[in-house]
Amino acid sequence: MKKVLSWVGAYMAAGWYERFVSLFVGVILMACVAVFDGYWWHESYTIAYATLVAAIIVDALLPQKLRWVRWTFQLIAAIWVTYRFARKEWYIAAPADSSEWGWWMEQQLAQLHPFIWISLALLGLHMLFAAWATTRTRLFGIVGAALLVLTIADSFTPIWLWDDVAIVVFTGLLWLVVHHLRKLQLTHPDSWRTLFEYPVGLITPTFIVLALLVLIGVNVPSTAPLLQDPYTLWKNARGEQVRVFLGDKAVPANNTPQSTANASSGYSREDGSLGGGFDYDYSPMMTVSTSQRSYWRGESKAIYTGTGWVDADNRTIDTTARVNQEQALLAAEDRSLAETVEVSQIISMIREDTYPVLFGAAPVSSVNWINEESGNFSPNLMRWKPYEWELRWGDPDSYPKSYSLTSTITLLDEEGLKEADASFAEQNLQQVYTSLPASLPQRVRDLAVQISADGANDYEKARLIENYLRSNFVYNNKPDLSKLSGTSEDFVDQFLFELMEGYCDYFSSAMAVLARSLDMPARWVKGFAPGVLPADLYGPGEMLDGEDFNPSGAGMYTVRNSDAHSWVEIYFEGYGWISFEATAGFSFPYMVAEGEETPLPTVAPSVDEPAVNAEVPTESKGTAVWMIVVVSALVAGAALWLVLRRRDIPVLWNKLVGRDYSSNELIVVETNRLLRQCHKRGMRREEHETLREAILRWSKQQKRLTDDFRYVLDSFEHAKYGQAAVSREEAERFAGKIRYLIGELK
């Protein structure tokens, strides 16, 4: 046994420093990939970490002199890890005919995109840095670059990265110690041997001192700067809001006026001053496993101030009730004329953010469990507000990771609603939910009367207001605030008569105010749109209409910050609060009784008003700088190879994509590839949309690509549903058009 241990010790000591370098580089890369939080899928992180761990293990076990052998094993491990953990959208059985094995293998490998590139990129970086970091200067270069990336991303994104910064600092300090010991071994071998006669006495105090330094640095309280930095002074001079990142991120640094700068999409905490624009944040925030598609409601606001919405100072509305497990939560309103159905949901939070409420289909009728299905929860944690339909969470430090709710949703009965009055019997509630500021311009009230003139009842008037907003105003996440004349200070008035464009807060606020102008009780509601179902519900070549495939919308939805939304609820006597969706491009998922059709808003096409292109932001450039710098040499080499072999590229490409497809099949496959790329860039095809409807909608958003989209649509329909075969030249021309479109979407 001693001989075995002695041999193992001698074997590991032969290249001990290189093994430590491999470990340190791997740990630093693991910390750096945290900058992609919200952009990468869960599988991407699993593959990234597993690839780096495999590379470290291979370097630790195999002799350092056999570099090509180690690299070969690391490459094999990276490919296996990717295949093992990659998200596969469909399963294709192995063909019986040996001639189809090439096509089958190609389909299997296609599903590894983009995971395989993440794995290979990280493996390449690990190999490069582990071989390159041979001097102290290069050591500082790697650690410094990692710290620069993490601190920039932490400062200018919503991601918390200080834990990763601490990991890199601790790893860098250990690396310096190991590098010093390696230098001691090379320059003073006798002292090295003497020193390591007592390894515990050397390693233990070193580790303790470094750990204490890092722990103290991480836990030192943050302090505000004594002097104002030039950037803040410059932003204040421009009248823009400055955000600092001490404690809670995105907290205003000073009492500046409403900002015209763009924020990021997400659930808002302050609604008293609406307006401005925002950039889409596609980071996932929760998943909802539900028996019925719905909007996930958060809070409602009762008082319109002229600039935004606030809660009502009314004791009746502020009534709260304690929440016990599986206790029935009753809504305060009369719903005696309405049919209802129960909807069960399990909400799992993805991010560490906390919220003042629990989200769910409205109204919630019971809380089944919090965090653990078999566990109990304290009734002191939650309060139910029956008048506002809010499930308030009391402890921001212990926001639940998951919870289960049951909701009792009102079925939409249009015929019954036409017979009902939009009014409260209680005068105090009627007064609260129809109140408007005295400063509201008269032209807003006049417009409400004009829009609803053809309505025979309150419900029809509400629908007329809804359709007017959907038909005559343009959705734009960055409305052009230069259109504002400055003569009006009312948020809704500015939207209706000056901006004529905006996002959900503009549309929903306008409908609520217009409805109140007609003495219909209305309130402003915020929460999240349904989100998206997993792509693996659909086959690779199928273009199924979502409602035909899954009419109830049951499944697990991924809800992102970009799904944050606001809408309107109007009260009808005997039916309670009914939701209305005034925002162009959105559709509320109503539930109706069996045998009835779900009403769809009628939106008249506008030919006079050009559609505004909503700018979809690319991933943060700051988070990708380190990748660009490190692989620039590889990119330059690849570009040189492409230039030298450019004439062979079309031949190789055609062999790859067209080897076993017919021309018609190739067009269908290329169309599916375009749909996947559109989805990744925020151009989502909703479940209820046909391909034609989705492409026509995208054409309005990307007007410069209208002709290209129509060419794709016509070619796809001809190839999939036509009787005639498409020529090979047409199929190759179509593939080229798809490549062009994907490039233009970036």
C-alpha positions, -999 to +999 in steps of 0.1 A: +000+000+000+028+024+008+044+017-026+011+026-043+007+058-023+044+067-029+039+061-067+007+082-067+025+110-048+055+110-072+032+109-102+011+139-090+042+158-079+057+156-114+034+183-128+018+197-097+020+233-107+004+228-141-024+209-125-031+238-101-030+262-130-056+241-147-078+242-116-074+280-111-082+288-147-113+265-146-126+281-114-121+317-128-139+307-160-168+292-140-171+325-121-170+345-153-199+327-170-222+341-144-223+373-165-247+355-188-273+351-161-307+356-177-294+350-213-283+314-210-307+285-203-302+263-173-288+236-196-262+260-208-248+265-173-249+228-166-229+221-198-205+249-191-197+238-156-195+201-165-171+209-194-147+228-172-148+202-144-141+175-170-111+195-183-097+199-148-101+162-140-084+152-172-055+176-165-052+162-130-051+125-140-031+124-172+006+132-175+013+168-183+038+158-211+011+141-231-005+173-241-023+161-272-036+130-254-051+153-227-066+176-252-082+147-271-098+133-239-110+168-230-126+172-264-143+139-261-155+147-226-169+181-238-189+165-267-203+138-244-213+164-217-230+185-244-249+155-258-258+144-222-272+176-210-283+196-241-320+204-245-334+182-272-365+194-289-374+161-305-364+125-306-357+107-338-355+069-337-325+053-353-333+044-390-334+008-401-319+017-435-282+022-432-283+048-460-302+072-436-277+070-409-259+102-421-292+121-421-300+108-386-266+118-372-270+152-388-303+157-370-289+146-337-260+170-340-283+199-350-299+197-316-266+204-299-267+239-313-259+263-296-248+242-266-218+226-284-204+260-292-206+271-256-188+239-245-161+241-271-155+278-265-150+273-228-128+243-234-107+263-259-104+292-234-094+267-207-067+251-229-054+285-240-052+301-206-038+270-189-010+268-214-004+306-216-004+315-179+033+306-173+044+339-158+033+361-130+024+389-154+001+366-173-014+354-140-023+390-132-036+395-167-061+366-164-073+376-129-075+413-138-095+406-170-119+384-150-124+410-123-129+437-149-156+417-167-174+408-135-173+443-120-185+460-151-214+435-155-223+438-118-224+476-121-244+480-153-267+450-153-293+437-128-271+407-120-254+403-086-218+392-091-200+401-059-199+365-048-182+356-081-158+385-077-148+372-043-142+337-058-119+352-084-100+372-058-096+342-035-085+321-065-060+347-076-045+350-041-041+312-039-026+312-074+000+338-063+009+316-033+013+285-056+033+305-081+056+317-054+061+281-042+068+269-077+094+296-081+109+286-048+111+250-060+129+260-092+154+284-076+160+269-042+152+231-044+168+224-010+147+250+008+116+236-010+122+201+002+128+213+038+097+234+037+075+206+026+086+183+053+058+200+073+031+207+047+002+211+071+021+239+089+025+258+056-009+252+040-032+257+069-022+292+080-020+303+044-055+292+036-069+307+068-054+341+062-066+343+026-101+331+036-103+357+063-093+385+040-119+375+014-147+371+040-139+405+056-139+422+022-172+406+012-190+415+044-177+451+049-208+473+047-213+495+017-208+533+021-219+561-002-192+582-019-181+615-002-178+633-035-201+632-065-186+615-095-185+633-129-208+608-145-236+616-119-230+653-123-233+650-161-265+629-159-281+654-134-272+683-157-292+665-185-322+660-162-318+622-162-321+599-133-289+582-120-290+547-106-265+534-081-258+499-071-253+501-033-276+476-016-307+471-038-298+476-075-316+502-096-324+525-066-325+562-075-294+580-063-310+613-058-343+631-060-342+638-097-374+643-117-389+616-138-363+601-161-366+600-198-339+574-200-348+538-207-352+513-179-354+475-183-386+456-185-398+439-154-423+441-126-425+477-114-423+487-078-433+524-082-463+533-104-469+569-093-449+583-122-453+564-155-438+571-188-405+570-207-393+539-224-376+506-216-353+479-230-365+443-231-350+421-204-355+385-215-341+369-184-366+343-170-381+351-135-405+323-128-422+292-142-459+285-139-473+250-141-510+255-147-542+238-158-552+269-178-534+297-196-539+330-179-524+363-170-505+362-137-519+390-116-499+409-090-514+442-078-542+467-087-542+505-082-573+525-076-563+562-078-552+579-110-531+610-102-525+624-136-490+610-137-495+574-126-514+552-102-514+549-064-533+529-038-566+543-024-567+557+011-599+539+019-604+517+049-630+495+031-607+487+002-577+482+025-594+454+044-571+424+049-576+388+061-551+363+074-543+334+051-543+298+064-532+268+044-560+257+019-584+281+035-610+295+011-602+331+002-633+350-007-635+379-031-655+409-017-675+415-048-708+399-059-703+373-086-737+356-082-745+358-119-712+345-131-701+310-138-666+301-125-640+275-129-611+265-107-575+267-120-546+252-102-510+266-104-476+259-091-453+289-093-415+284-091-393+314-089-360+314-109-344+347-098-336+358-063-358+389-066-385+396-040-420+410-046-447+424-024-473+399-037-477+363-049-486+360-085-514+339-099-546+338-120-572+361-105-588+359-081-569+335-059-593+312-039-568+293-018-531+289-010-522+252-011-486+252+001-455+274+003-420+261-006-428+225+003-458+205-008-459+186+025-450+215+047-471+240+066-467+278+066-473+305+091-505+325+085-486+356+096-466+356+064-495+366+041-525+388+039-554+385+015-570+418+003-605+407-009-614+441-025-581+444-044-576+407-051-540+409-038-521+382-020-496+403+000-464+387+012-452+401+045-415+392+048-392+404+019-363+384+033-380+351+029-399+354-004-410+318-013-390+298-039-422+281-050-459+280-040-491+264-051-524+284-056-559+276-067-579+304-084-616+307-091-618+324-125-649+340-139-661+325-173-667+353-198-704+355-205-708+383-231-746+381-234-750+383-196-725+412-193-745+431-219-774+430-195-754+440-164-746+476-153-710+486-148-715+501-113-712+494-076-742+494-053-719+508-026-714+545-032-680+546-015-666+520-039-682+536-069-666+569-059-632+554-055-631+535-088-646+563-109-626+591-095-604+612-118-582+642-111-597+676-115-569+686-138-579+659-164-584+678-197-620+679-209-610+665-243-603+632-227-639+630-214-652+641-247-632+614-265-647+588-242-682+599-251-674+600-288-658+565-289-686+548-270-715+565-288-725+534-306-725+512-275-760+500-264-748+490-229-718+494-206-701+462-218-703+473-255-690+507-245-660+491-228-653+470-258-655+500-281-629+518-260-607+487-260-609+483-298-603+520-304-570+519-285-559+487-302-568+500-336-555+536-335-524+535-314-490+519-320-471+497-296-436+510-290-414+502-260-395+535-267-421+561-275-408+593-291-411+618-262-400+646-285-436+647-297-448+661-264-457+697-268-454+706-231-489+721-230-504+690-212-490+674-180-515+646-179-501+612-187-532+598-205-539+631-223-504+631-237-507+595-249-541+600-265-535+633-283-497+638-287-477+606-285-501+582-301-477+554-293-464+536-262-465+503-243-489+486-219-488+512-192-499+538-217-527+517-232-541+503-199-540+537-182-558+553-211-586+527-211-591+529-173-594+567-175-617+566-205-639+541-188-641+562-156-650+592-177-682+572-185-688+565-148-677+528-152-657+516-122-622+506-135-589+499-120-553+495-133-537+460-128-502+449-132-486+415-134-473+392-161-485+379-195-487+341-197-452+335-209-443+307-233-446+269-233-415+247-239-406+244-276-404+206-272-442+203-272-440+206-310-423+184-335-395+197-357-415+200-389-449+208-375-465+242-377-494+236-353-518+263-342-514+266-305-551+266-297-558+235-318-529+217-303-535+227-266-569+244-263-568+250-226-532+262-226-523+238-198-486+233-192-455+248-177-449+284-188-416+302-186-423+338-176-396+364-183-391+400-172-401+410-207-436+395-200-443+421-173-476+437-183-505+459-172-541+458-181-576+469-170-604+455-149-640+469-150-666+460-125-700+446-136-727+441-111-733+404-105-702+394-124-674+412-105-642+425-121-638+416-158-604+420-175-599+440-207-568+441-229-563+475-246-527+470-256-521+465-293-505+431-300-518+414-267-548+391-262-563+383-229-568+345-225-604+345-215-621+313-204-656+307-217-683+281-211-682+250-233-698+255-267-690+292-268-662+309-287-636+330-271-641+367-282-613+382-301-608+420-303-615+434-337-586+455-348-590+476-379-558+478-400-543+512-402-528+521-436-521+557-429-499+552-398-466+535-404-457+508-378-429+517-355-401+493-352-397+482-316-360+480-310-350+447-294-318+450-276-290+426-282-273+410-252-252+434-231-220+442-249-202+446-217-208+410-208-193+397-240-162+419-242-139+394-225-151+367-250-143+389-279-109+399-267-098+363-259-110+347-291-100+376-314-070+356-327-091+326-334-117+347-352-090+363-373-076+329-382-111+316-392-117+347-413-084+342-431-094+306-438-128+317-451-112+342-475-088+316-488-114+289-492-144+311-500-151+294-534-155+260-516-179+272-490-211+271-510-203+236-522-196+224-486-227+241-473-250+226-500-236+192-492-243+197-455-279+210-457-291+194-488-275+159-488-306+139-481-335+164-483-358+169-512-361+205-524-395+209-507-382+193-474-352+217-475-375+247-476-396+235-447-364+227-426-349+262-434-382+279-424-382+261-390-346+273-386-357+309-392-385+305-367-361+293-340-338+323-347-367+347-346-378+333-312-343+338-298-344+374-309-377+382-292-399+378-323-422+353-307-448+333-325-478+330-302-497+297-297-528+310-314-510+324-345-506+307-378-473+311-396-488+336-420-502+357-391-469+357-373-448+367-404-473+395-413-469+408-378-431+406-379-433+424-413-449+454-396-422+454-369-394+450-394-407+470-424-373+469-442-376+431-443-413+429-455-405+417-490-381+390-477-406+378-451-433+375-478-409+356-501-403+331-472-440+328-465-450+322-501-421+297-507-430+278-475-467+275-483-459+264-519-434+238-507-454+224-478-489+225-493-484+227-530-485+197-553-456+206-576-420+199-566-396+228-561-365+229-582-331+225-566-321+260-577-351+275-560-344+256-528-308+268-527-319+303-534-344+300-505-317+287-482-296+318-491-325+341-483-329+324-449-292+330-441-296+366-452-327+371-430-310+356-399-280+379-404-303+409-407-321+400-375-290+401-353 
